[in-house]
Amino acid sequence: MTIIPDYGNPPGDGPLRQGGISSSTLPTPETDLPSTKSAAVKRQEKGLQIVRDVNAGNERIRECAQTYLPQDPGEDAKNYQIRLERSVFFNVFAKTVQGLTGFVFSKDPTLGEDVPAIIETHAENIDLAGAHIDVFVRDLFQDALVAGHAAILVEYPATGGSQSHRDEQGPAAPIRPYWVPIKKDDIVSWRTAVIDGRTVLTQLVIRECGTVPSGEFGEQEQTRYRVFFVDDAGNVRFRLLEITDRKEVREVEAGSYPTQVEIPVAEIITSGRQSLFESQPPLLDLAYLNIAHYQQWSDRATSMHKTCVPIYVETGTDPNEEGPLVIGPNTARRFTNPDADAKYVTHDGAALGECRQALDELKSDMAVLGLAMLSPQKRVAETADAKRIDKAASDSQLGVSARGLQDGIERALGFHARYLKLPDGGSIEINRDFEATVMDAATMTAYADLADKLGLPIRVVLEQLKAGGRIADSEDLDQLEQEIVQNKAAADQLARDMAAAQPQDQPPIQQAA
């Protein structure tokens, strides 16, 4: 049986039926709301949420509670809360993102000689909030490396077209283009069309979240949607929309970009790109391993706590004995049953070693995944030239991401130039010569730390040293690895022998470094 809603008559068709609803007050259909997410956005939500939570660190992971640390069957809420508060999230993911970003920005971005002088001046404060272009793009790249992609909106203040040249060049508050960083999370939907063989944006919806004053001292969140579109005449326009509590759409502002021929948004892509505004976070697998490490760390910490705390046990006593059980150094227990017994029992902790080994293996796997971003991608056939390209790491995942950043910035420079009615915005060079930075002193120390603290396999370190020119190409890594393992085993055995031979009443002999 189909139930027909009791809507009122259309306007002009007479009064409403009793209990009816005017058709003019019906909520806007869901697909007409600017908050409607595209299918591609929905596909990316799960992975995006995971990397955002992991990158945020310990407090965020704890807030998510059972999402990342499941409650065991039979574990009551109080004991679970204690376990949750005792567990610590060792954030390898965030450190890896910061380290990889450091590789790219070990050299500052360099604006090309073809960049107009006026844009070079604007680059000193590219967002009109005080950020130099180097700082702006570094932060944007780091966010894109976490999420999979980001974007740059090149905006221009709304002036109604009445500003003068003096207004545009004014030293106090110049009216000029500026850049706005767009996170992957805030791209709601988009539409494209193929024009002259090229795919171009015809519509893009971006969510804008902020706060507005509430009362004399408070504030409340406000969400709006900026809709960019190309109209039938080919003009680039925008609308700023709000959704009311009654699911009605209200237009706050509207305008156009008369100097632009495309929507002025440049995508910043990474190696995780799948299509326009669709990507897989490049380090998603590392995030999953980091979560697994957190869960196993929690298990080990709980087991250690239980192992280290002895449990008082009585056998052969009356379980219905009245009064509280008092145990301490100044009390004693007397049993009427000669077979009764009291003792402390502890867990033998036999499984703790395996837990420790599992944690070390996870650390090693996480370190390898992080460094995999620097590893050249293998090709079926490699010429001598191709090998040289690989050696420079220009086709590594990190190199692809750096190139994507460069392309996105150059596109943003083009939009910037159009606002100024200049023919071209010029170029920029983003560092992709990681070979020059991989084997400096600080980076060698970083590799040593990875090997020591995260259990990075010796082979990985040797390969990076060889790629960086610190080990000769003719060196046999298999033999070198075997020698290192044997030397370490011999040193460990010597230390054990010395400890066994040392008299108990003598201080231990310190092994030379």
GIMO-V232771 format. One record per run of one state. SS is the DSSP state (hx for helix, st for strand, lp for the rest). FROM is the first residue (numbers start at 1). LEN is the number of residues. Records with the same first field share a line. If there is no record, write none. Layout:
SS = FROM-LEN, FROM-LEN
This chain:
lp = 1-6, 8-13, 22-1, 26-4, 33-6, 57-1, 68-9, 87-5, 105-5, 112-5, 126-7, 148-1, 157-8, 170-7, 196-2, 215-3, 231-5, 244-5, 257-8, 270-3, 276-2, 280-4, 309-2, 316-25, 346-6, 373-3, 377-7, 392-4, 420-8, 430-5, 439-2, 454-4, 468-9, 502-12
st = 7-1, 21-1, 110-2, 149-8, 177-7, 187-9, 198-17, 218-13, 236-8, 249-8, 265-5, 273-3, 278-2, 311-5, 341-5, 376-1, 396-1, 428-2
hx = 23-3, 30-3, 39-18, 58-10, 77-10, 92-13, 117-9, 133-15, 165-5, 184-3, 284-25, 352-21, 384-8, 397-23, 435-4, 441-13, 458-10, 477-25
